[in-house]
């Protein structure tokens, strides 16, 4: 072998290879540290390294907890933010709020617009005394369920002030899901901010909030989100077809009773006790379902979608009425709620996907026609009332079944309206199926 190569060039190459190897190790270690899909701690339990601490409020670490409280000498609410922005992720943490206290967790707050984090990004509410935005709500977007399985034997109060509670917050693309103590309590699909800082809130002088075990798991960004559900289904091939001919109930079947008849081109439902359903005979999978409904003040009704009718449609387990009761259209399929009374803090207001996605709008006009439009594709469902989106959720318990109409008595002491009979009317019932 050439002496020059063995004595000069080979040692040089060996040194270069060693340098490249070391650089490669450092690069690999750095990548591993930022690897998607692994839980990383955002709080070291000792100090506030990695966080931007504001000049207002008292921010300290005690017993492995971030403790947030008011500063009487420099009063004012504020937020502590991470130094880094996050896009698609799962965030989990524990929080405790004092009795009567108020705080929050913000996600996807743009770093150049931190003055109103709940507006520029999303605030996950911490307040056990707020009917409009209870703990777990995506503030002013999607109110949380404070009770899971309302009006069933499985009814569960989700969390408590003065105790440690868990948050699991998932933000992937436009889809945000909030779990509190293991229960899904709120959900939305929103595109106003897809990337930003995480934050914890100091709200007022009466509130003391504590946080610990703050961890995040990131995912590769989805990139372009494509058309929204409504746009996809609206532009998909297919035409609307009438489910009601305006003359009789041909193509429909009665489940559990109620008085159903056609009057002047309108389906009228009446009942004195219990509930009854009028269901199509045909099943549907992905579709746009739209109709108009009018209900007496204080009335209670609903729409079912994707309900797999049991072999014996008269079989029922009324007393069970649980979320796992597959013989009940509200639980075997999905019920879209129709209420015509206004009560603060009600569990499933009009437009709710019953016990699956709580509505955030959708008050009905009493004794007037109101339009419902329901979009559903795969596990994804969105509900509109009078042109306004009021609820949206993903769920997989049933992906195919009949659609239908409900008449249901509700206790007069709850709605404070006396009626001998509860009436509901339906018309212009159409569906567009999408393959």
C-alpha positions in Angstrom: 0.0 0.0 0.0 1.2 3.6 -0.7 3.2 4.9 2.2 1.8 8.4 1.9 -1.8 7.0 2.1 -1.1 4.9 5.2 0.9 7.5 7.1 -1.0 10.7 6.3 -4.4 10.2 4.6 -5.7 7.2 6.5 -5.1 8.8 10.0 -6.8 11.9 8.8 -9.8 10.0 7.5 -10.0 8.1 10.8 -10.1 11.4 12.7 -12.8 12.7 10.4 -14.9 9.6 10.8 -14.6 9.9 14.6 -15.7 13.5 14.5 -18.6 12.6 12.2 -19.5 9.7 14.6 -19.6 12.0 17.6 -21.7 14.7 15.8 -24.1 11.9 14.7 -24.4 10.7 18.3 -25.2 14.3 19.5 -27.7 14.8 16.7 -29.3 11.4 17.4 -29.6 12.3 21.1 -31.1 15.7 20.3 -33.7 14.1 18.0 -34.5 11.5 20.6 -35.2 14.2 23.1 -37.7 15.8 20.7 -39.1 12.6 19.4 -42.8 12.6 18.6 -45.1 10.2 20.5 -43.2 10.2 23.8 -44.3 11.9 27.0 -42.0 14.9 28.0 -42.3 16.8 31.3 -43.0 20.5 31.0 -42.4 21.2 34.7 -39.4 19.9 36.6 -41.1 20.1 40.0 -38.4 22.4 41.4 -38.6 25.8 39.6 -40.2 27.5 36.6 -37.5 26.8 34.1 -39.1 26.6 30.6 -41.9 29.0 31.5 -42.4 32.8 30.8 -43.3 34.2 34.2 -45.4 37.4 34.1 -44.8 40.5 36.3 -48.3 40.3 37.9 -49.2 37.6 40.5 -47.4 35.3 42.8 -45.9 32.3 41.0 -44.0 29.8 43.1 -43.1 26.1 43.4 -44.1 24.3 46.6 -43.9 20.5 47.1 -43.5 19.8 43.4 -46.5 22.0 42.5 -46.9 25.3 40.7 -48.9 27.6 43.0 -50.6 30.6 41.5 -52.1 33.4 43.7 -52.9 37.2 43.7 -50.3 39.9 44.5 -52.0 42.7 46.5 -49.0 45.0 45.9 -49.1 44.5 42.1 -52.7 43.4 41.4 -54.0 42.0 38.2 -54.8 38.8 36.4 -52.2 37.2 34.2 -50.9 34.0 32.5 -47.7 32.0 32.7 -46.7 30.6 29.3 -44.3 27.9 28.0 -41.4 29.2 26.1 -42.1 26.9 23.2 -45.1 26.7 20.8 -46.9 23.4 20.3 -49.1 22.2 17.3 -50.6 18.7 17.5 -50.3 17.1 21.0 -51.8 15.5 24.0 -51.3 17.4 27.3 -52.0 15.9 30.7 -51.8 17.5 34.1 -53.3 17.7 37.6 -55.0 20.8 39.0 -56.6 21.9 42.2 -58.7 25.1 42.7 -59.9 26.5 46.0 -63.6 26.7 46.8 -65.1 29.5 44.7 -61.9 29.8 42.7 -61.4 30.3 38.9 -58.5 29.5 36.7 -57.8 27.9 33.4 -55.3 26.1 31.0 -54.7 27.7 27.6 -53.5 26.0 24.5 -52.4 27.1 21.0 -52.0 30.8 22.1 -50.1 32.6 19.3 -46.8 33.9 20.8 -47.5 37.4 19.2 -51.0 37.7 20.6 -50.9 36.8 24.3 -53.1 39.6 25.6 -56.4 37.6 25.5 -55.3 34.0 25.4 -58.9 32.7 25.5 -59.7 34.6 22.3 -56.5 34.1 20.3 -56.1 30.5 21.4 -58.3 28.2 23.5 -58.9 28.3 27.3 -59.9 25.1 29.1 -61.9 26.4 32.0 -61.4 25.7 35.7 -64.5 26.9 37.5 -66.9 24.7 39.4 -69.4 27.5 39.9 -70.0 28.6 36.3 -73.1 27.2 34.5 -72.2 28.7 31.1 -68.6 27.5 31.1 -68.1 24.9 33.8 -64.8 23.2 34.5 -63.6 21.4 31.4 -65.3 23.8 28.9 -63.5 25.0 25.9 -64.3 28.6 26.9 -67.2 30.2 25.0 -66.9 27.4 22.4 -68.0 24.1 23.9 -69.5 23.9 27.4 -68.5 20.8 29.4 -70.6 18.1 30.9 -70.3 18.6 34.7 -72.4 15.3 35.0 -71.7 12.3 32.9 -74.6 10.1 32.0 -77.2 12.6 33.2 -80.6 11.0 34.3 -79.3 7.5 34.1 -78.2 5.0 36.9 -74.6 5.7 35.8 -74.9 9.4 36.5 -71.5 10.7 37.7 -70.4 14.1 39.0 -67.0 14.6 37.2 -64.8 16.7 39.5 -64.6 18.7 42.7 -63.1 22.0 43.9 -60.6 21.7 46.7 -59.4 18.3 45.3 -56.9 17.2 42.7 -58.4 16.6 39.3 -56.9 15.3 36.1 -57.0 17.0 32.7 -56.2 15.2 29.4 -56.3 17.6 26.5 -55.9 16.4 22.9 -55.4 18.9 20.1 -54.9 17.3 16.7 -55.6 19.4 13.6 -59.0 21.1 14.1 -60.1 18.5 16.7 -59.9 19.3 20.4 -61.1 16.9 23.1 -61.1 17.5 26.9 -61.1 14.7 29.4 -61.6 15.4 33.1 -60.8 12.6 35.5 -61.0 10.1 32.7 -64.4 11.2 31.2 -64.8 13.1 28.0 -66.5 16.4 29.0 -66.1 18.7 26.0 -65.2 18.6 22.3 -65.0 20.9 19.3 -63.7 21.2 15.8 -62.2 24.7 15.3 -59.5 26.2 13.1 -58.9 29.7 14.6 -55.4 28.6 16.0 -53.6 25.5 15.1 -50.3 26.2 16.9 -49.1 28.2 19.9 -48.0 28.4 23.6 -49.5 26.6 26.6 -50.5 28.7 29.6 -51.8 28.6 33.2 -54.1 31.3 34.5 -54.1 33.7 37.5 -57.8 34.9 37.4 -58.6 37.0 40.5 -57.7 37.8 44.1 -60.0 35.1 45.5 -58.5 32.3 43.5 -55.5 30.0 44.3 -54.7 27.4 41.7 -52.2 24.5 41.9 -50.8 22.4 39.0 -48.5 19.5 38.9 -47.4 16.5 36.8 -47.5 18.6 33.5 -46.6 16.4 30.6 -46.9 16.6 26.8 -46.8 14.2 23.9 -46.4 15.7 20.4 -47.4 14.4 17.0 -46.2 15.3 13.5 -48.4 18.2 12.2 -51.2 17.1 9.9 -50.5 19.9 7.4 -53.4 21.0 5.2 -56.7 20.1 6.9 -58.8 20.0 3.8 -62.5 20.8 3.6 -64.6 20.8 6.8 -67.2 18.0 7.4 -70.1 20.2 6.2 -68.4 21.2 3.0 -67.4 17.6 2.2 -70.9 16.3 2.6 -72.5 19.2 0.8 -70.3 18.9 -2.2 -70.4 15.1 -2.3 -72.4 13.5 -5.1 -76.0 12.8 -4.3 -79.4 14.5 -4.0 -81.8 15.1 -1.1 -84.8 12.8 -1.0 -88.0 13.2 0.9 -88.6 10.9 3.9 -92.1 12.2 4.4 -94.6 12.4 1.6 -96.8 14.9 3.3 -99.9 12.6 3.2 -99.4 9.6 5.4 -96.7 7.7 7.4 -95.8 5.3 4.7 -92.1 4.2 5.3 -92.3 4.9 9.0 -92.7 2.7 12.1 -93.8 3.5 15.6 -91.7 2.5 18.6 -93.0 2.6 22.2 -96.2 4.5 21.3 -97.3 8.1 21.2 -100.1 9.4 18.9 -98.7 10.1 15.5 -100.7 11.5 12.6 -100.5 13.7 9.5 -102.4 17.0 9.7 -102.2 19.5 6.8 -99.0 18.1 5.5 -97.3 18.0 8.9 -96.5 15.1 11.2 -98.0 15.7 14.6 -96.8 13.8 17.7 -98.7 13.8 21.1 -98.1 11.9 24.3 -99.5 12.1 27.9 -96.8 10.1 29.6 -93.4 8.5 28.8 -91.9 8.8 25.4 -92.6 7.4 21.9 -90.6 7.3 18.6 -91.5 7.4 14.9 -88.7 5.8 13.0 -87.9 5.2 9.3 -87.9 1.7 8.0 -84.8 2.4 6.0 -81.3 2.5 7.5 -78.6 5.1 6.7 -74.9 5.5 7.3 -73.3 8.8 6.2 -75.7 11.6 5.4 -77.2 15.1 5.8 -80.5 14.9 7.6 -82.6 18.0 7.7 -86.1 19.0 8.8 -88.2 21.6 10.5 -89.7 21.2 14.0 -92.1 23.1 16.1 -92.8 22.3 19.8 -95.0 23.7 22.5 -93.4 25.8 25.2 -92.0 23.5 27.9 -92.0 20.5 25.5 -89.4 17.8 25.1 -88.6 16.0 21.9 -85.6 14.7 19.9 -84.3 13.2 16.7 -82.6 9.9 16.6 -79.9 9.0 14.0 -78.1 5.7 13.3 -80.3 3.6 15.6 -80.1 -0.1 14.8 -83.7 -1.2 15.4 -83.9 -4.4 17.6 -85.4 -7.6 16.2 -88.5 -7.0 18.3 -89.1 -3.2 18.0 -91.6 -3.3 20.9 -89.1 -4.7 23.3 -87.8 -2.1 25.7 -85.8 -1.6 28.9 -87.3 1.7 29.9 -86.2 1.6 33.6 -82.6 1.0 32.7 -82.4 4.0 30.3 -78.6 3.8 30.5 -76.1 4.9 28.0 -75.4 1.3 27.2 -79.2 0.5 26.6 -79.1 -0.5 23.0 -82.9 -0.9 22.9 -83.3 2.9 23.5 -82.8 5.0 20.3 -81.2 7.8 22.4 -78.4 5.3 23.5 -78.4 2.5 20.9 -78.1 5.2 18.3 -77.8 8.9 19.0 -80.5 11.4 20.1 -80.2 15.0 19.0 -82.0 16.9 21.7 -85.0 19.2 21.2 -86.0 21.2 24.4 -88.3 24.2 24.4 -87.5 25.7 27.8 -84.7 27.7 29.2 -83.0 26.4 32.4 -79.4 27.4 33.4 -77.0 24.5 33.6 -79.2 21.9 31.9 -77.2 18.8 31.0 -78.3 18.4 27.4 -79.7 21.6 25.9 -81.3 21.7 22.4 -79.0 20.5 19.7 -76.9 18.3 22.1 -75.9 14.8 20.8 -77.4 13.3 24.0 -74.7 12.5 26.6 -72.0 12.5 23.8 -71.6 16.2 22.8 -73.2 19.0 24.8 -74.6 21.8 22.7 -73.2 25.3 23.0 -76.1 27.3 21.5 -79.3 26.5 19.7 -82.1 28.0 21.7 -85.4 27.2 20.0 -88.0 29.8 19.1 -91.1 28.8 21.1 -94.1 27.7 19.1 -92.4 28.5 15.8 -90.7 26.4 13.1 -87.0 25.7 13.7 -84.7 24.1 11.2 -82.4 21.2 12.3 -79.6 20.0 10.0 -77.4 17.1 11.0 -74.2 16.2 9.2 -72.7 12.8 9.9 -69.8 10.9 8.3 -68.0 7.9 10.0 -67.7 8.8 13.7 -68.1 12.6 13.1 -71.4 14.4 13.7 -72.3 18.1 13.6 -75.6 19.7 14.5 -77.0 23.0 13.3 -80.2 24.8 14.5 -81.5 27.7 12.4 -78.2 28.0 10.5 -76.0 28.0 13.6 -73.6 25.2 14.5 -74.5 24.1 18.1 -72.8 20.8 18.7 -70.1 18.5 17.2 -68.5 15.3 18.4 -66.9 12.0 17.4 -68.2 8.7 18.6 -68.2 5.1 17.2 -70.9 3.2 19.1 -73.2 3.1 16.0 -72.3 4.0 12.4 -75.5 2.8 10.7 -79.2 2.7 11.5 -82.6 4.4 11.1 -83.4 8.0 11.7 -86.5 9.2 13.6 -88.6 11.6 15.6 -89.4 11.6 19.3 -92.2 12.9 21.5 -91.5 12.9 25.2 -93.1 14.2 28.4 -91.0 16.1 30.9 -92.0 16.9 34.5 -93.8 20.2 34.7 -92.0 21.1 37.9 -88.8 21.1 35.9 -89.9 23.3 33.1 -92.5 25.3 35.1 -95.0 25.0 32.3 -98.3 23.1 32.7 -99.6 21.1 29.7 -102.2 18.3 29.6 -100.4 17.0 26.5 -97.1 17.7 24.9 -97.2 18.3 21.2 -94.5 18.4 18.6 -94.7 18.9 14.8 -92.3 18.0 12.0 -92.2 18.8 8.3 -89.9 19.1 5.3 -88.0 15.9 6.3 -85.2 15.1 3.9 -82.0 13.2 3.7 -79.0 13.1 1.4 -77.0 9.9 1.6 -73.3 10.0 0.9 -71.2 7.0 -0.1 
